[in-house]
């Protein structure tokens, strides 16, 4: 327990300006969220098993709060020790409290408060309470209760005549330490952490995995020189805050995170060496053997550095320095400095695979594959040397072990023709292998042949098409978060489990929600046969988000500074570049709701032009602007669509979808991220599993009715529980399916049968 010394007391109680640097009022408490023994407030009580945190305690959106430790449960019990050199003449409590609070000094109740306040208040103690104070060690104990809304508790003993000004709270450096772990996470070691080749559509034989234990240290952000001492080890590719990373430390925006590891390498004068990072959140600088090899801004997509001039035979040293503000303008998705509700634990640093590869002097940086359903395949080649058009390029296409096409040529583009092509679809995810010999560079890839489109049905409703045939898109909102790895799946096997489970449950689509997954994720979607709507990662100052007018006329847009908008577009382009050859991806979603929504028409037109082979859903559930292909409504808990907002033909040229609905929550004891918090789902929690299932079926029936009125897709929230959200079909640790996959598949068949007749007026 943190002790407050006599010197501290001078400042805490008397606020003497000359003593202000001795100790600030930023104190640590012991606390518990479970009802303790009846003697919990006595000085002799052993609180060593309680958690430790900085005051005050509550949620950061509570008016007047200065939160050091998040408290979001119904009750909290607190204890701290302090020492007095002398007893103040007029002692008082400086307190900000919620609905019900009790304060004890040295085992005696000295104050009790009903209701809540929205600011700190000074409450003088009477003589009886003063009599319980002692020169030397004192113990303050506090119990606070809260039943709804924001919450906060913080208490200080002060001199009523000299009340000090409270400094900002000190932020807790520990994330919430949940006991949850997945079956795959239990098997993770430094030797098996993400050993798979990370780039399935451009593979080479000569590569080296750099995942494993790295040294780490945290310094003030002003420090630009490597630390002189290292704090410990972190397991890459898991982030600083995650259980699997082995550190579980929150990075403050005022800090920098450093990594170091050594590796052995062989060099060859005929080869170049590339250092590849699949993702680092958010800004990083990289050195090899003390030589700067590059920097990168953006936390969600792959990047590479040519380290040929810095690397040497034998042992090498790799240093990485990371800054991560998490909030502000940067693109971050669901990450926050203050986890709560729909916002989750921050992720800092390296969170995907780091690897080396050997390439020829002239090599292929990128291969982009376009297909047409008549079997025409166009392969676009991007060389590391601009204008490298003289090398002979040979390409062979195989279906399984059977060769089906080959060609040779020069330049940056090849075309192949496949006779009687097998088309890719969720029902038949046919993939073709591609082998390319480009000069001295030999790579392998793959592709699927399919065509994405839209068509009006007999009633004039726009429908999605795949290979020319209408297809109802039925999927889940998929956050891609894990209790042990946070943004990083614990393993490749774990990642493909999610996709296969959804396929087995009768879904044909996933909306990948404001996260870019490792590239192998999309390979598994390609292989298993799962359509993907890919969101761009959202961000920006929340103050700059526009008012949420949803699908109503006369929408508004946010305003972004030019530099921040340019970074937004750069990261959008990088995402499309990294993923555009995957046949599973059928829709790009630049904005989610109105989070960071800005320059909507400009962004939409750019996206349509950037990839005309796919459809564009400009703002899923956001403010509707007439650009792209889709008009998307979110409605909880049961699906509804505001057809009336399309008066005057506003929606006539767009595919109508329900981009989010459901969110029916159900808690599974023993599989909750935090059993003490108010875990939640949309529409309140059901009283039984049967009631939960009935709510789900009701939503399905309503969605099926909406199909007849022109709705072409439905996305259920969500695949898994995530932190305090318990509205997943699977628990957060993936150990329990709330409704078995086979049972779900049977329920979902109604969405692919002939829909019921449309009502005489559109369903709301």
Long-range contacts (C-beta under 8 A, 24 or more apart in sequence): 1-28, 1-30, 1-47, 1-52, 1-79, 1-80, 1-81, 2-27, 2-28, 2-29, 2-52, 2-80, 2-81, 3-81, 3-82, 3-83, 3-137, 4-80, 4-81, 4-82, 4-83, 5-83, 6-83, 6-84, 6-85, 8-82, 8-83, 9-82, 9-83, 9-84, 9-85, 10-85, 11-164, 12-82, 12-156, 12-157, 12-158, 12-164, 13-88, 13-91, 13-157, 13-158, 13-159, 13-162, 14-88, 14-159, 14-162, 14-164, 15-158, 15-159, 15-162, 15-163, 15-164, 15-165, 16-162, 24-167, 25-156, 25-164, 25-166, 25-167, 26-54, 26-55, 26-68, 26-167, 26-169, 26-170, 27-54, 27-55, 27-80, 27-82, 27-156, 28-52, 28-53, 28-54, 28-55, 28-80, 29-53, 29-54, 29-55, 29-57, 29-78, 29-79, 29-80, 30-78, 30-79, 30-80, 31-57, 31-69, 31-71, 31-76, 31-77, 31-78, 31-79, 32-76, 32-77, 33-71, 33-73, 33-75, 33-76, 33-77, 33-676, 34-676, 35-75, 35-77, 36-77, 40-77, 40-79, 40-141, 41-79, 41-104, 41-107, 41-109, 41-141, 41-143, 42-107, 42-139, 43-106, 43-107, 43-137, 43-139, 45-79, 47-79, 50-77, 50-79, 53-172, 54-169, 54-170, 54-171, 54-172, 55-80, 55-154, 55-155, 55-169, 56-96, 56-152, 56-153, 56-154, 56-169, 57-144, 57-152, 57-153, 57-154, 58-98, 58-150, 58-151, 58-152, 58-153, 58-154, 59-150, 59-151, 59-152, 59-338, 59-340, 60-338, 60-340, 61-150, 61-338, 61-340, 62-98, 62-118, 62-150, 62-151, 62-152, 63-118, 63-119, 63-150, 64-96, 64-117, 64-118, 64-119, 64-120, 64-152, 65-96, 65-150, 65-152, 65-154, 66-154, 66-166, 66-168, 66-169, 67-152, 67-169, 67-338, 68-169, 68-170, 68-171, 68-172, 69-172, 70-172, 70-176, 70-338, 70-339, 70-340, 71-151, 71-152, 71-153, 72-151, 72-340, 72-677, 72-678, 72-724, 73-676, 73-677, 73-678, 74-145, 74-146, 74-147, 74-678, 75-143, 75-144, 75-145, 75-146, 76-143, 76-144, 76-153, 77-141, 77-142, 77-143, 78-140, 78-141, 78-142, 78-143, 78-144, 78-153, 78-155, 79-139, 79-140, 79-141, 79-142, 80-139, 80-140, 81-137, 81-138, 81-139, 81-140, 82-137, 82-138, 82-140, 82-157, 83-136, 83-137, 83-138, 84-133, 84-134, 84-135, 84-136, 84-138, 85-135, 86-135, 87-130, 87-133, 87-134, 87-135, 88-133, 88-157, 88-158, 88-159, 88-160, 89-159, 89-161, 90-124, 90-159, 90-160, 90-161, 91-124, 91-125, 91-129, 91-130, 91-133, 91-157, 91-158, 91-159, 91-160, 92-122, 92-123, 92-124, 92-125, 92-157, 92-158, 92-159, 92-160, 92-163, 93-122, 93-123, 93-125, 93-155, 93-156, 93-157, 93-158, 94-120, 94-121, 94-122, 94-155, 94-156, 94-157, 94-158, 94-163, 94-166, 95-120, 95-121, 95-123, 95-154, 95-155, 95-156, 96-120, 96-121, 96-152, 96-153, 96-154, 97-144, 97-152, 97-153, 97-154, 97-155, 98-144, 98-145, 98-146, 98-151, 98-152, 98-153, 99-144, 99-145, 99-146, 99-147, 100-144, 100-145, 101-142, 101-143, 101-144, 101-145, 101-153, 101-155, 102-142, 102-143, 102-144, 103-140, 103-141, 103-142, 103-155, 104-139, 104-140, 104-141, 104-142, 105-129, 105-132, 105-133, 105-138, 105-139, 105-140, 105-157, 106-132, 106-133, 106-134, 106-138, 106-139, 107-132, 107-139, 107-141, 108-132, 116-146, 120-154, 120-166, 122-158, 122-160, 122-163, 124-160, 171-250, 171-252, 171-337, 172-250, 173-249, 173-250, 173-252, 174-248, 174-249, 174-250, 175-241, 175-248, 175-249, 175-250, 175-339, 175-345, 175-346, 176-339, 176-345, 176-673, 176-674, 177-243, 177-248, 178-243, 178-483, 178-673, 178-674, 180-483, 180-484, 180-671, 180-672, 180-673, 180-732, 180-733, 181-243, 181-483, 181-484, 181-733, 182-482, 182-483, 182-484, 182-490, 182-494, 182-733, 182-734, 182-735, 183-733, 183-734, 183-735, 184-489, 184-490, 184-491, 184-493, 184-494, 184-497, 185-243, 185-244, 185-482, 185-483, 185-484, 185-485, 185-490, 185-491, 185-494, 187-491, 188-235, 188-244, 188-484, 188-490, 188-491, 190-235, 192-491, 193-235, 193-236, 193-237, 193-238, 193-244, 194-237, 194-352, 194-353, 194-491, 194-492, 196-492, 196-520, 198-276, 198-278, 198-302, 198-352, 198-353, 198-355, 198-518, 198-519, 198-520, 199-276, 199-302, 199-519, 200-445, 200-446, 200-519, 200-520, 200-523, 201-367, 201-369, 201-445, 201-446, 201-447, 201-519, 201-523, 201-581, 201-582, 202-364, 202-366, 202-367, 202-443, 202-445, 203-443, 203-444, 203-445, 204-357, 204-358, 204-359, 204-441, 204-442, 204-443, 205-442, 206-271, 206-357, 206-358, 206-359, 207-355, 207-356, 207-357, 207-358, 208-263, 208-265, 208-355, 208-356, 208-357, 209-353, 209-355, 210-236, 210-261, 210-263, 210-318, 210-353, 210-354, 210-355, 210-356, 211-236, 211-237, 211-353, 211-354, 211-355, 212-236, 212-261, 213-261, 214-259, 214-260, 214-261, 214-350, 215-259, 215-260, 215-261, 216-240, 216-247, 216-257, 216-258, 216-259, 216-260, 217-257, 217-258, 218-249, 218-251, 218-255, 218-256, 218-257, 218-258, 219-255, 219-256, 219-258, 220-254, 220-255, 220-256, 221-253, 221-254, 221-255, 221-256, 221-323, 223-256, 224-321, 226-258, 226-260, 226-319, 226-321, 227-258, 230-258, 230-260, 234-259, 234-349, 236-261, 236-350, 236-354, 237-278, 237-350, 237-351, 237-352, 237-353, 237-354, 237-488, 238-351, 238-485, 238-486, 238-488, 239-281, 239-347, 239-348, 239-349, 239-350, 239-351, 239-485, 239-486, 239-487, 239-488, 240-348, 240-349, 241-345, 241-346, 241-347, 241-348, 241-486, 242-347, 242-484, 242-485, 242-486, 242-488, 243-483, 243-484, 243-485, 244-484, 244-485, 244-488, 244-490, 250-337, 250-346, 250-348, 251-322, 251-324, 251-326, 251-346, 251-348, 251-349, 253-324, 253-325, 253-326, 253-327, 253-328, 253-337, 256-321, 256-322, 256-323, 257-321, 257-322, 257-323, 257-324, 257-348, 257-349, 258-319, 258-320, 258-321, 258-322, 259-318, 259-319, 259-320, 259-321, 259-322, 259-349, 259-350, 260-317, 260-318, 260-319, 260-320, 261-317, 261-318, 262-315, 262-316, 262-317, 262-318, 263-315, 263-316, 263-318, 263-356, 264-314, 264-315, 264-316, 265-311, 265-312, 265-313, 265-314, 265-316, 265-356, 266-313, 267-308, 267-311, 267-312, 267-313, 268-358, 270-360, 270-361, 271-358, 271-359, 271-360, 271-361, 272-306, 272-308, 272-358, 272-359, 272-360, 272-361, 272-363, 273-306, 273-307, 273-308, 273-311, 273-356, 273-357, 273-358, 273-359, 274-304, 274-305, 274-306, 274-307, 274-356, 274-357, 274-358, 274-359, 275-304, 275-305, 275-306, 275-307, 275-318, 275-354, 275-356, 276-302, 276-303, 276-304, 276-353, 276-354, 276-355, 276-356, 276-357, 277-302, 277-303, 277-304, 277-350, 277-352, 277-354, 278-302, 278-352, 278-353, 278-354, 278-355, 278-518, 278-519, 279-350, 279-351, 279-352, 279-516, 279-518, 280-320, 280-322, 280-349, 280-350, 280-351, 280-352, 281-322, 281-324, 281-332, 281-347, 281-348, 281-349, 281-351, 281-487, 282-322, 282-323, 282-324, 282-325, 282-326, 282-330, 282-332, 282-348, 283-322, 283-323, 283-324, 284-320, 284-321, 284-322, 284-323, 285-320, 285-321, 286-318, 286-319, 286-320, 286-321, 287-317, 287-318, 287-319, 287-320, 288-316, 288-317, 288-318, 288-319, 289-316, 289-317, 290-317, 297-567, 298-331, 298-567, 298-570, 298-571, 298-574, 299-324, 299-330, 299-331, 299-332, 299-347, 299-351, 299-537, 300-331, 300-333, 300-515, 300-516, 300-537, 300-571, 300-574, 300-575, 301-516, 301-571, 301-574, 301-575, 301-578, 302-352, 302-519, 302-578, 320-350, 322-348, 322-349, 322-350, 324-348, 324-349, 328-541, 329-539, 329-540, 329-541, 329-560, 329-561, 329-564, 329-567, 330-539, 330-567, 331-536, 331-537, 331-538, 331-539, 331-540, 331-567, 331-568, 331-571, 331-596, 332-537, 332-538, 332-539, 333-513, 333-514, 333-515, 333-537, 333-538, 333-539, 334-479, 334-481, 334-513, 334-514, 334-515, 334-722, 339-723, 339-724, 340-724, 341-680, 341-724, 341-725, 342-725, 344-479, 344-481, 344-486, 344-722, 344-723, 345-486, 345-723, 347-486, 347-487, 347-488, 351-486, 351-487, 351-488, 352-488, 352-518, 353-518, 359-384, 359-441, 360-439, 360-440, 360-441, 361-440, 362-388, 362-391, 362-439, 362-440, 362-441, 363-438, 363-440, 363-441, 364-436, 364-438, 364-441, 364-443, 366-577, 367-436, 367-443, 367-445, 367-581, 368-580, 368-581, 369-434, 369-445, 369-447, 369-581, 370-613, 371-447, 371-448, 371-449, 371-450, 371-451, 371-583, 372-449, 372-451, 373-421, 373-423, 373-449, 373-450, 373-451, 373-467, 373-468, 374-421, 375-417, 375-418, 375-419, 375-420, 375-421, 375-449, 376-415, 376-416, 376-417, 376-418, 377-405, 377-415, 377-416, 377-417, 377-418, 377-432, 377-447, 377-449, 378-413, 378-414, 378-415, 379-413, 379-414, 379-415, 379-416, 379-434, 379-436, 380-412, 380-413, 381-411, 381-412, 381-413, 381-414, 381-436, 381-438, 382-412, 383-412, 383-438, 388-439, 391-438, 391-439, 392-439, 393-436, 393-437, 393-438, 393-439, 394-436, 394-437, 395-434, 395-435, 395-436, 395-437, 396-434, 396-435, 397-432, 397-433, 397-434, 397-435, 398-432, 398-433, 398-434, 398-435, 399-430, 399-432, 399-433, 404-432, 418-449, 421-449, 422-449, 423-449, 423-450, 423-467, 424-448, 424-449, 424-450, 424-526, 424-529, 424-583, 425-450, 425-466, 425-467, 425-529, 426-503, 426-508, 426-509, 426-529, 426-530, 426-531, 427-529, 428-529, 429-526, 429-527, 429-528, 429-529, 431-526, 431-527, 431-583, 445-581, 446-526, 447-581, 447-583, 448-526, 448-583, 448-584, 449-583, 450-583, 452-586, 452-587, 452-613, 452-614, 452-615, 453-615, 454-615, 454-629, 454-655, 459-710, 459-758, 461-656, 461-709, 461-710, 461-712, 462-653, 462-654, 462-655, 462-656, 462-710, 462-712, 463-655, 463-712, 464-586, 464-615, 464-655, 464-712, 464-713, 466-531, 466-586, 471-508, 472-707, 472-712, 472-713, 472-714, 472-751, 472-752, 473-508, 473-509, 473-531, 473-533, 473-657, 473-712, 473-713, 473-714, 473-715, 474-506, 474-507, 474-508, 474-509, 474-713, 474-714, 474-748, 474-751, 474-752, 475-502, 475-507, 475-508, 475-509, 475-510, 475-511, 475-531, 475-533, 475-713, 475-714, 475-715, 475-716, 476-502, 476-507, 476-510, 476-511, 476-715, 476-716, 476-717, 476-718, 476-719, 476-729, 477-511, 477-513, 477-660, 477-715, 477-716, 477-717, 477-718, 477-719, 478-502, 478-510, 478-511, 478-512, 478-513, 478-718, 478-719, 479-513, 479-515, 479-718, 479-719, 479-720, 479-722, 480-512, 480-513, 480-515, 480-517, 480-521, 481-515, 481-720, 481-722, 481-723, 481-732, 482-732, 483-673, 483-732, 483-733, 487-515, 489-518, 489-521, 492-520, 494-734, 495-520, 495-521, 495-524, 496-524, 496-528, 497-734, 498-719, 498-720, 498-730, 498-734, 499-524, 499-525, 499-528, 499-530, 500-524, 500-528, 501-730, 501-737, 501-741, 502-530, 502-719, 503-528, 503-529, 503-530, 504-741, 504-742, 504-745, 505-729, 505-741, 505-744, 505-745, 505-748, 506-741, 506-744, 506-745, 506-746, 506-747, 506-748, 506-749, 507-748, 509-533, 509-586, 509-713, 509-715, 510-719, 511-535, 511-589, 511-620, 511-659, 511-715, 513-592, 513-718, 514-538, 514-592, 514-595, 516-575, 516-578, 516-579, 519-578, 519-579, 522-579, 522-582, 522-584, 522-585, 523-582, 525-582, 525-584, 525-585, 526-582, 526-583, 526-584, 529-584, 530-584, 531-584, 531-586, 532-582, 532-584, 532-585, 532-586, 532-587, 533-586, 533-587, 533-588, 533-589, 533-617, 533-620, 533-715, 534-575, 534-579, 534-585, 534-587, 534-588, 534-589, 535-589, 535-592, 535-620, 536-571, 536-572, 536-575, 536-588, 536-589, 536-590, 536-591, 537-571, 537-575, 538-591, 538-592, 538-595, 538-596, 539-568, 539-595, 539-596, 540-564, 540-568, 540-595, 540-596, 540-598, 544-596, 544-598, 545-594, 545-595, 545-596, 545-597, 546-594, 546-597, 546-598, 546-623, 547-594, 548-593, 548-594, 548-622, 548-623, 549-594, 549-623, 550-621, 550-622, 550-623, 550-624, 550-633, 550-634, 550-642, 550-645, 551-623, 551-624, 551-631, 551-633, 551-642, 551-645, 551-646, 551-651, 552-624, 552-642, 552-645, 553-645, 553-650, 555-600, 555-623, 555-624, 555-625, 556-623, 557-597, 557-598, 557-599, 557-600, 557-623, 557-625, 558-594, 558-596, 558-597, 558-598, 559-598, 560-596, 560-598, 560-599, 565-598, 565-599, 568-596, 568-598, 569-603, 569-606, 572-603, 572-607, 573-610, 576-607, 576-610, 576-611, 580-611, 585-614, 586-614, 586-615, 587-614, 587-615, 587-616, 587-617, 587-630, 588-614, 588-615, 588-616, 588-617, 589-616, 589-617, 589-618, 589-619, 589-620, 590-616, 590-618, 590-619, 591-618, 591-619, 591-620, 591-622, 592-619, 592-620, 592-621, 592-622, 593-619, 593-620, 593-621, 593-622, 593-634, 594-619, 594-622, 594-623, 595-622, 597-622, 597-623, 600-625, 600-627, 601-625, 601-627, 604-628, 615-655, 617-657, 617-659, 620-659, 620-660, 621-659, 621-660, 624-650, 626-650, 626-653, 626-654, 628-654, 629-654, 629-655, 630-654, 630-655, 630-656, 630-657, 631-655, 631-656, 631-657, 632-657, 632-658, 632-659, 633-657, 633-658, 633-659, 634-658, 634-659, 634-660, 634-661, 635-660, 635-661, 636-660, 636-661, 636-662, 636-663, 636-682, 636-683, 636-717, 637-661, 637-662, 637-663, 637-664, 637-681, 637-682, 637-683, 637-695, 637-699, 638-662, 638-698, 638-699, 638-702, 639-699, 639-702, 639-703, 639-706, 639-711, 639-714, 640-702, 640-706, 640-763, 640-764, 641-706, 641-709, 641-711, 641-762, 641-763, 641-764, 642-764, 643-709, 643-762, 643-763, 643-764, 644-762, 644-764, 655-712, 655-713, 656-710, 656-711, 656-712, 657-711, 657-712, 657-713, 657-714, 657-715, 658-703, 658-706, 658-711, 658-713, 658-714, 658-715, 659-713, 659-715, 660-715, 660-717, 661-699, 661-703, 661-714, 661-715, 661-716, 661-717, 662-696, 662-699, 662-716, 662-717, 662-718, 662-727, 663-717, 663-718, 663-725, 663-727, 664-692, 664-695, 664-696, 664-699, 664-727, 665-692, 665-725, 665-726, 665-727, 666-692, 666-726, 666-727, 666-738, 667-726, 668-726, 668-731, 668-736, 668-738, 671-721, 671-731, 671-732, 671-733, 671-735, 671-736, 672-721, 672-726, 672-731, 672-732, 673-721, 673-722, 673-723, 673-724, 673-732, 674-723, 674-724, 677-724, 678-724, 679-724, 679-725, 679-726, 680-724, 680-725, 680-726, 680-727, 681-725, 681-726, 681-727, 682-717, 682-727, 685-726, 689-738, 692-738, 693-739, 696-739, 696-747, 697-747, 700-747, 700-748, 700-750, 700-751, 701-750, 702-763, 703-751, 704-750, 704-751, 704-755, 704-756, 705-755, 705-756, 705-759, 705-763, 706-763, 707-751, 707-755, 708-755, 708-756, 708-757, 708-758, 708-759, 708-763, 709-758, 709-759, 709-762, 709-763, 710-758, 710-762, 714-751
